Amino acid sequence: MFVSSWVWSSALANFLFDATDTLIKGQAHWDKFGLEYYIQVPIGLILCAIRTADRRFHLALVSVHLIYQGSWILRLFNTVT
């Protein structure tokens, strides 16, 4: 269980550092990500704080979140034409 706690704590720290970094870069940088960023960061923080021993739940949670993150990244940064 220690490894699982370490991984989720790292993900939580990553969300916090990302939000802080985005705020430091200014409002224009924050606004570039749109309303979706305001929603996905708190949801990501909440999801990282969930503690359960059910591995299927964690697998489902990680899978859905990674699929969403991948789609969000492609929509924002896919500038190749």
MOPAC internal coordinates of N, CA, C and O (Angstrom, degrees):
PM7 1SCF
backbone

  N    0.0000 0     0.00 0     0.00 0    0    0    0
  C    1.4522 1     0.00 0     0.00 0    1    0    0
  C    1.5267 1   110.83 1     0.00 0    2    1    0
  O    1.2310 1   119.87 1   155.79 1    3    2    1
  N    1.3345 1   117.85 1   -24.21 1    3    2    1
  C    1.4620 1   121.32 1  -179.62 1    5    3    2
  C    1.5248 1   111.45 1   -60.89 1    6    5    3
  O    1.2310 1   120.16 1   137.57 1    7    6    5
  N    1.3340 1   117.29 1   -42.43 1    7    6    5
  C    1.4629 1   121.05 1  -178.93 1    9    7    6
  C    1.5128 1   110.12 1   -63.64 1   10    9    7
  O    1.2310 1   120.12 1   136.60 1   11   10    9
  N    1.3063 1   117.38 1   -43.40 1   11   10    9
  C    1.4601 1   121.57 1   179.27 1   13   11   10
  C    1.5294 1   110.63 1   -60.71 1   14   13   11
  O    1.2310 1   120.08 1   135.12 1   15   14   13
  N    1.3080 1   117.45 1   -44.88 1   15   14   13
  C    1.4702 1   120.96 1   178.85 1   17   15   14
  C    1.5179 1   110.99 1   -62.16 1   18   17   15
  O    1.2310 1   120.54 1   139.87 1   19   18   17
  N    1.3292 1   116.57 1   -40.13 1   19   18   17
  C    1.4500 1   121.18 1   179.87 1   21   19   18
  C    1.5223 1   110.91 1   -64.47 1   22   21   19
  O    1.2310 1   120.24 1   137.45 1   23   22   21
  N    1.3306 1   117.15 1   -42.55 1   23   22   21
  C    1.4642 1   121.18 1  -179.29 1   25   23   22
  C    1.5195 1   110.70 1   -65.36 1   26   25   23
  O    1.2310 1   120.13 1   132.53 1   27   26   25
  N    1.3248 1   117.37 1   -47.47 1   27   26   25
  C    1.4636 1   119.75 1  -178.82 1   29   27   26
  C    1.5277 1   111.08 1   -67.73 1   30   29   27
  O    1.2310 1   119.71 1   145.13 1   31   30   29
  N    1.3180 1   118.16 1   -34.87 1   31   30   29
  C    1.4686 1   120.56 1   176.36 1   33   31   30
  C    1.5268 1   110.65 1   -65.32 1   34   33   31
  O    1.2310 1   120.38 1   142.75 1   35   34   33
  N    1.3245 1   116.88 1   -37.25 1   35   34   33
  C    1.4636 1   120.93 1   176.69 1   37   35   34
  C    1.5220 1   111.13 1   -65.59 1   38   37   35
  O    1.2310 1   120.27 1   138.74 1   39   38   37
  N    1.3258 1   117.10 1   -41.26 1   39   38   37
  C    1.4651 1   120.66 1   177.40 1   41   39   38
  C    1.5202 1   110.57 1   -63.81 1   42   41   39
  O    1.2310 1   120.17 1   138.86 1   43   42   41
  N    1.3187 1   117.27 1   -41.14 1   43   42   41
  C    1.4602 1   121.89 1   177.55 1   45   43   42
  C    1.5285 1   110.34 1   -61.57 1   46   45   43
  O    1.2310 1   120.36 1   133.78 1   47   46   45
  N    1.3202 1   116.91 1   -46.22 1   47   46   45
  C    1.4659 1   120.87 1   178.14 1   49   47   46
  C    1.5280 1   110.77 1   -61.75 1   50   49   47
  O    1.2310 1   120.25 1   141.53 1   51   50   49
  N    1.3320 1   117.12 1   -38.47 1   51   50   49
  C    1.4559 1   120.85 1   178.95 1   53   51   50
  C    1.5276 1   111.11 1   -61.68 1   54   53   51
  O    1.2310 1   120.03 1   135.52 1   55   54   53
  N    1.3351 1   117.55 1   -44.48 1   55   54   53
  C    1.4635 1   120.63 1   177.21 1   57   55   54
  C    1.5251 1   110.90 1   -60.68 1   58   57   55
  O    1.2310 1   120.38 1   136.43 1   59   58   57
  N    1.3218 1   116.87 1   -43.57 1   59   58   57
  C    1.4698 1   120.36 1  -179.62 1   61   59   58
  C    1.5252 1   111.51 1   -64.75 1   62   61   59
  O    1.2310 1   120.09 1   135.34 1   63   62   61
  N    1.3289 1   117.44 1   -44.66 1   63   62   61
  C    1.4629 1   120.61 1   178.82 1   65   63   62
  C    1.5181 1   111.49 1   -65.14 1   66   65   63
  O    1.2310 1   119.97 1   141.18 1   67   66   65
  N    1.3319 1   117.66 1   -38.82 1   67   66   65
  C    1.4550 1   121.51 1   179.29 1   69   67   66
  C    1.5273 1   111.01 1   -63.95 1   70   69   67
  O    1.2310 1   120.43 1   134.51 1   71   70   69
  N    1.3278 1   116.79 1   -45.49 1   71   70   69
  C    1.4665 1   120.10 1   178.91 1   73   71   70
  C    1.5257 1   110.95 1   -64.35 1   74   73   71
  O    1.2310 1   120.24 1   138.58 1   75   74   73
  N    1.3236 1   117.15 1   -41.42 1   75   74   73
  C    1.4659 1   121.03 1   178.39 1   77   75   74
  C    1.5211 1   110.80 1   -64.31 1   78   77   75
  O    1.2310 1   119.94 1   135.66 1   79   78   77
  N    1.3177 1   117.72 1   -44.34 1   79   78   77
  C    1.4575 1   122.42 1   178.46 1   81   79   78
  C    1.5305 1   110.87 1   -60.84 1   82   81   79
  O    1.2310 1   120.67 1   137.64 1   83   82   81
  N    1.3218 1   116.32 1   -42.36 1   83   82   81
  C    1.4596 1   120.50 1   179.37 1   85   83   82
  C    1.5238 1   110.56 1   -64.69 1   86   85   83
  O    1.2310 1   119.86 1   139.38 1   87   86   85
  N    1.3330 1   117.88 1   -40.62 1   87   86   85
  C    1.4698 1   120.84 1   177.85 1   89   87   86
  C    1.5212 1   111.45 1   -65.44 1   90   89   87
  O    1.2310 1   120.15 1   140.57 1   91   90   89
  N    1.3244 1   117.31 1   -39.43 1   91   90   89
  C    1.4657 1   121.05 1   179.75 1   93   91   90
  C    1.5204 1   110.83 1   -63.08 1   94   93   91
  O    1.2310 1   120.22 1   145.31 1   95   94   93
  N    1.3167 1   117.19 1   -34.69 1   95   94   93
  C    1.4679 1   121.33 1  -178.49 1   97   95   94
  C    1.5270 1   113.00 1   -72.39 1   98   97   95
  O    1.2310 1   120.19 1   168.74 1   99   98   97
  N    1.3200 1   117.24 1   -11.26 1   99   98   97
  C    1.4554 1   120.41 1   173.28 1  101   99   98
  C    1.5244 1   113.76 1   106.86 1  102  101   99
  O    1.2310 1   122.20 1   -13.73 1  103  102  101
  N    1.3160 1   113.39 1   166.27 1  103  102  101
  C    1.4626 1   121.51 1  -176.39 1  105  103  102
  C    1.5239 1   112.21 1   -62.67 1  106  105  103
  O    1.2310 1   119.71 1   142.75 1  107  106  105
  N    1.3302 1   118.16 1   -37.25 1  107  106  105
  C    1.4680 1   120.28 1  -179.44 1  109  107  106
  C    1.5267 1   110.51 1   -62.74 1  110  109  107
  O    1.2310 1   120.52 1   139.85 1  111  110  109
  N    1.3201 1   116.61 1   -40.15 1  111  110  109
  C    1.4686 1   120.52 1   177.94 1  113  111  110
  C    1.5289 1   110.33 1   -67.12 1  114  113  111
  O    1.2310 1   120.30 1   137.58 1  115  114  113
  N    1.3114 1   117.03 1   -42.42 1  115  114  113
  C    1.4653 1   122.67 1   179.04 1  117  115  114
  C    1.5260 1   110.29 1   -61.22 1  118  117  115
  O    1.2310 1   120.62 1   135.11 1  119  118  117
  N    1.3337 1   116.42 1   -44.89 1  119  118  117
  C    1.4642 1   121.31 1  -178.16 1  121  119  118
  C    1.5240 1   112.77 1   -67.50 1  122  121  119
  O    1.2310 1   119.96 1   155.31 1  123  122  121
  N    1.3136 1   117.69 1   -24.69 1  123  122  121
  C    1.4623 1   121.49 1   179.70 1  125  123  122
  C    1.5284 1   111.27 1   -59.08 1  126  125  123
  O    1.2310 1   120.27 1   149.68 1  127  126  125
  N    1.3300 1   117.09 1   -30.32 1  127  126  125
  C    1.4564 1   121.82 1  -177.81 1  129  127  126
  C    1.5225 1   113.04 1   -84.90 1  130  129  127
  O    1.2310 1   120.06 1   165.60 1  131  130  129
  N    1.3199 1   117.49 1   -14.40 1  131  130  129
  C    1.4601 1   121.24 1   175.11 1  133  131  130
  C    1.5184 1   114.45 1    75.91 1  134  133  131
  O    1.2310 1   122.02 1     6.60 1  135  134  133
  N    1.3166 1   113.74 1  -173.40 1  135  134  133
  C    1.4628 1   122.07 1  -177.15 1  137  135  134
  C    1.5245 1   111.90 1   -62.03 1  138  137  135
  O    1.2310 1   120.78 1   148.59 1  139  138  137
  N    1.3128 1   116.10 1   -31.41 1  139  138  137
  C    1.4585 1   120.57 1  -177.90 1  141  139  138
  C    1.5301 1   111.95 1   -58.81 1  142  141  139
  O    1.2310 1   119.93 1   145.54 1  143  142  141
  N    1.3212 1   117.74 1   -34.46 1  143  142  141
  C    1.4625 1   121.38 1   179.53 1  145  143  142
  C    1.5327 1   110.57 1   -67.26 1  146  145  143
  O    1.2310 1   120.73 1   140.95 1  147  146  145
  N    1.3479 1   116.22 1   -39.05 1  147  146  145
  C    1.4652 1   121.09 1   178.26 1  149  147  146
  C    1.5322 1   111.33 1   -62.27 1  150  149  147
  O    1.2310 1   120.91 1   150.71 1  151  150  149
  N    1.3239 1   115.87 1   -29.29 1  151  150  149
  C    1.4636 1   120.70 1  -178.19 1  153  151  150
  C    1.5190 1   111.43 1   -88.12 1  154  153  151
  O    1.2310 1   119.91 1   135.32 1  155  154  153
  N    1.3401 1   117.78 1   -44.68 1  155  154  153
  C    1.4658 1   119.90 1  -171.88 1  157  155  154
  C    1.5228 1   113.84 1   -73.52 1  158  157  155
  O    1.2310 1   119.19 1   150.77 1  159  158  157
  N    1.3107 1   119.15 1   -29.23 1  159  158  157
  C    1.4744 1   119.59 1   179.62 1  161  159  158
  C    1.5397 1   111.32 1   -67.29 1  162  161  159
  O    1.2310 1   119.01 1   128.93 1  163  162  161
  N    1.3460 1   119.49 1   -51.07 1  163  162  161
  C    1.4769 1   117.30 1   177.60 1  165  163  162
  C    1.5279 1   113.04 1   -62.36 1  166  165  163
  O    1.2310 1   120.48 1   142.99 1  167  166  165
  N    1.3385 1   116.69 1   -37.01 1  167  166  165
  C    1.4637 1   119.20 1   178.55 1  169  167  166
  C    1.5264 1   109.67 1   -64.51 1  170  169  167
  O    1.2310 1   120.08 1   137.72 1  171  170  169
  N    1.3266 1   117.45 1   -42.28 1  171  170  169
  C    1.4561 1   120.82 1   177.48 1  173  171  170
  C    1.5168 1   112.07 1   -61.38 1  174  173  171
  O    1.2310 1   120.40 1   140.01 1  175  174  173
  N    1.3245 1   116.84 1   -39.99 1  175  174  173
  C    1.4655 1   120.70 1   177.86 1  177  175  174
  C    1.5266 1   111.01 1   -63.59 1  178  177  175
  O    1.2310 1   120.66 1   137.01 1  179  178  177
  N    1.3207 1   116.34 1   -42.99 1  179  178  177
  C    1.4666 1   120.45 1   179.34 1  181  179  178
  C    1.5263 1   110.45 1   -64.86 1  182  181  179
  O    1.2310 1   120.43 1   136.15 1  183  182  181
  N    1.3331 1   116.78 1   -43.85 1  183  182  181
  C    1.4563 1   120.18 1  -179.02 1  185  183  182
  C    1.5260 1   111.75 1   -63.49 1  186  185  183
  O    1.2310 1   120.38 1   144.08 1  187  186  185
  N    1.3245 1   116.87 1   -35.92 1  187  186  185
  C    1.4684 1   119.74 1   178.28 1  189  187  186
  C    1.5249 1   111.76 1   -68.81 1  190  189  187
  O    1.2310 1   120.58 1   152.56 1  191  190  189
  N    1.3250 1   116.49 1   -27.44 1  191  190  189
  C    1.4687 1   120.29 1  -177.46 1  193  191  190
  C    1.5240 1   112.68 1   -82.21 1  194  193  191
  O    1.2310 1   119.66 1   167.85 1  195  194  193
  N    1.3339 1   118.25 1   -12.15 1  195  194  193
  C    1.4589 1   121.32 1   179.39 1  197  195  194
  C    1.5285 1   109.51 1   -68.24 1  198  197  195
  O    1.2310 1   120.76 1   -51.11 1  199  198  197
  N    1.3036 1   116.14 1   128.89 1  199  198  197
  C    1.4683 1   121.70 1   179.40 1  201  199  198
  C    1.5241 1   109.21 1  -116.04 1  202  201  199
  O    1.2310 1   120.67 1   -58.07 1  203  202  201
  N    1.3087 1   116.32 1   121.93 1  203  202  201
  C    1.4539 1   121.98 1   175.83 1  205  203  202
  C    1.5238 1   108.98 1  -154.31 1  206  205  203
  O    1.2310 1   120.58 1   -28.09 1  207  206  205
  N    1.3018 1   116.50 1   151.91 1  207  206  205
  C    1.4655 1   121.03 1   179.29 1  209  207  206
  C    1.5258 1   111.82 1   -91.23 1  210  209  207
  O    1.2310 1   119.83 1   176.89 1  211  210  209
  N    1.3259 1   117.94 1    -3.11 1  211  210  209
  C    1.4618 1   122.29 1  -177.91 1  213  211  210
  C    1.5255 1   110.25 1   -76.02 1  214  213  211
  O    1.2310 1   120.23 1   -73.49 1  215  214  213
  N    1.3136 1   117.16 1   106.51 1  215  214  213
  C    1.4698 1   122.27 1  -177.83 1  217  215  214
  C    1.5237 1   112.16 1   -65.35 1  218  217  215
  O    1.2310 1   119.86 1   146.91 1  219  218  217
  N    1.3328 1   117.87 1   -33.09 1  219  218  217
  C    1.4683 1   120.46 1   178.20 1  221  219  218
  C    1.5169 1   110.79 1   -64.72 1  222  221  219
  O    1.2310 1   120.59 1   141.25 1  223  222  221
  N    1.3182 1   116.47 1   -38.75 1  223  222  221
  C    1.4655 1   120.57 1   176.96 1  225  223  222
  C    1.5237 1   110.16 1   -62.92 1  226  225  223
  O    1.2310 1   120.22 1   133.99 1  227  226  225
  N    1.3203 1   117.19 1   -46.01 1  227  226  225
  C    1.4625 1   120.93 1   179.31 1  229  227  226
  C    1.5250 1   111.39 1   -62.72 1  230  229  227
  O    1.2310 1   120.26 1   138.12 1  231  230  229
  N    1.3330 1   117.10 1   -41.88 1  231  230  229
  C    1.4570 1   121.13 1   178.61 1  233  231  230
  C    1.5265 1   110.91 1   -62.12 1  234  233  231
  O    1.2310 1   120.53 1   135.74 1  235  234  233
  N    1.3195 1   116.59 1   -44.26 1  235  234  233
  C    1.4683 1   120.68 1   178.50 1  237  235  234
  C    1.5256 1   110.52 1   -64.35 1  238  237  235
  O    1.2310 1   120.71 1   136.16 1  239  238  237
  N    1.3192 1   116.25 1   -43.84 1  239  238  237
  C    1.4636 1   121.59 1  -179.84 1  241  239  238
  C    1.5231 1   111.14 1   -60.94 1  242  241  239
  O    1.2310 1   120.67 1   131.46 1  243  242  241
  N    1.3125 1   116.32 1   -48.54 1  243  242  241
  C    1.4667 1   121.02 1  -179.60 1  245  243  242
  C    1.5237 1   110.71 1   -65.05 1  246  245  243
  O    1.2310 1   119.99 1   137.94 1  247  246  245
  N    1.3119 1   117.62 1   -42.06 1  247  246  245
  C    1.4645 1   120.90 1  -179.33 1  249  247  246
  C    1.5236 1   111.77 1   -61.85 1  250  249  247
  O    1.2310 1   120.64 1   130.69 1  251  250  249
  N    1.3119 1   116.38 1   -49.31 1  251  250  249
  C    1.4675 1   120.39 1  -179.91 1  253  251  250
  C    1.5271 1   110.32 1   -62.80 1  254  253  251
  O    1.2310 1   120.38 1   135.84 1  255  254  253
  N    1.3182 1   116.88 1   -44.16 1  255  254  253
  C    1.4634 1   119.98 1  -178.08 1  257  255  254
  C    1.5343 1   111.44 1   -65.89 1  258  257  255
  O    1.2310 1   119.63 1   139.04 1  259  258  257
  N    1.3250 1   118.32 1   -40.96 1  259  258  257
  C    1.4637 1   120.52 1   178.88 1  261  259  258
  C    1.5256 1   112.20 1   -67.14 1  262  261  259
  O    1.2310 1   120.41 1   141.66 1  263  262  261
  N    1.3220 1   116.82 1   -38.34 1  263  262  261
  C    1.4668 1   119.88 1   176.08 1  265  263  262
  C    1.5209 1   110.10 1   -63.15 1  266  265  263
  O    1.2310 1   120.56 1   134.84 1  267  266  265
  N    1.3299 1   116.54 1   -45.16 1  267  266  265
  C    1.4637 1   120.12 1   178.22 1  269  267  266
  C    1.5367 1   110.86 1   -61.73 1  270  269  267
  O    1.2310 1   120.25 1   132.08 1  271  270  269
  N    1.3336 1   117.13 1   -47.92 1  271  270  269
  C    1.4614 1   120.56 1  -178.96 1  273  271  270
  C    1.5234 1   110.97 1   -60.05 1  274  273  271
  O    1.2310 1   120.25 1   137.88 1  275  274  273
  N    1.3328 1   117.13 1   -42.12 1  275  274  273
  C    1.4623 1   120.74 1   177.63 1  277  275  274
  C    1.5156 1   112.08 1   -60.91 1  278  277  275
  O    1.2310 1   120.33 1   136.29 1  279  278  277
  N    1.3275 1   116.98 1   -43.71 1  279  278  277
  C    1.4695 1   119.61 1   179.53 1  281  279  278
  C    1.5231 1   110.89 1   -66.96 1  282  281  279
  O    1.2310 1   120.38 1   141.82 1  283  282  281
  N    1.3166 1   116.88 1   -38.18 1  283  282  281
  C    1.4723 1   120.74 1   179.89 1  285  283  282
  C    1.5338 1   110.33 1   -65.53 1  286  285  283
  O    1.2310 1   120.47 1   136.23 1  287  286  285
  N    1.3159 1   116.71 1   -43.77 1  287  286  285
  C    1.4662 1   120.97 1   179.11 1  289  287  286
  C    1.5227 1   110.44 1   -62.84 1  290  289  287
  O    1.2310 1   120.30 1   135.15 1  291  290  289
  N    1.3172 1   117.04 1   -44.85 1  291  290  289
  C    1.4688 1   119.87 1   179.35 1  293  291  290
  C    1.5308 1   111.66 1   -62.99 1  294  293  291
  O    1.2310 1   120.17 1   139.75 1  295  294  293
  N    1.3227 1   117.29 1   -40.25 1  295  294  293
  C    1.4610 1   119.81 1   179.37 1  297  295  294
  C    1.5254 1   112.07 1   -67.02 1  298  297  295
  O    1.2310 1   120.01 1   144.24 1  299  298  297
  N    1.3229 1   117.59 1   -35.76 1  299  298  297
  C    1.4694 1   120.17 1  -178.50 1  301  299  298
  C    1.5274 1   113.71 1   -81.32 1  302  301  299
  O    1.2310 1   120.61 1   139.86 1  303  302  301
  N    1.3033 1   116.44 1   -40.14 1  303  302  301
  C    1.4530 1   119.55 1  -167.88 1  305  303  302
  C    1.5126 1   115.23 1  -114.56 1  306  305  303
  O    1.2310 1   119.02 1  -176.36 1  307  306  305
  N    1.3193 1   119.48 1     3.64 1  307  306  305
  C    1.4641 1   121.81 1   178.63 1  309  307  306
  C    1.5232 1   108.39 1   -78.79 1  310  309  307
  O    1.2310 1   121.12 1   -92.07 1  311  310  309
  N    1.3100 1   115.46 1    87.93 1  311  310  309
  C    1.4758 1   120.35 1  -177.31 1  313  311  310
  C    1.5108 1   112.89 1  -107.07 1  314  313  311
  O    1.2310 1   120.02 1  -177.14 1  315  314  313
  N    1.3207 1   117.56 1     2.86 1  315  314  313
  C    1.4606 1   121.26 1   178.49 1  317  315  314
  C    1.5252 1   108.42 1   -76.69 1  318  317  315
  O    1.2310 1   120.99 1   -50.66 1  319  318  317
  N    1.3362 1   115.72 1   129.34 1  319  318  317
  C    1.4623 1   119.04 1  -179.19 1  321  319  318
  C    1.5020 1   111.01 1  -114.35 1  322  321  319
  O    1.2310 1   120.10 1   180.00 1  323  322  321

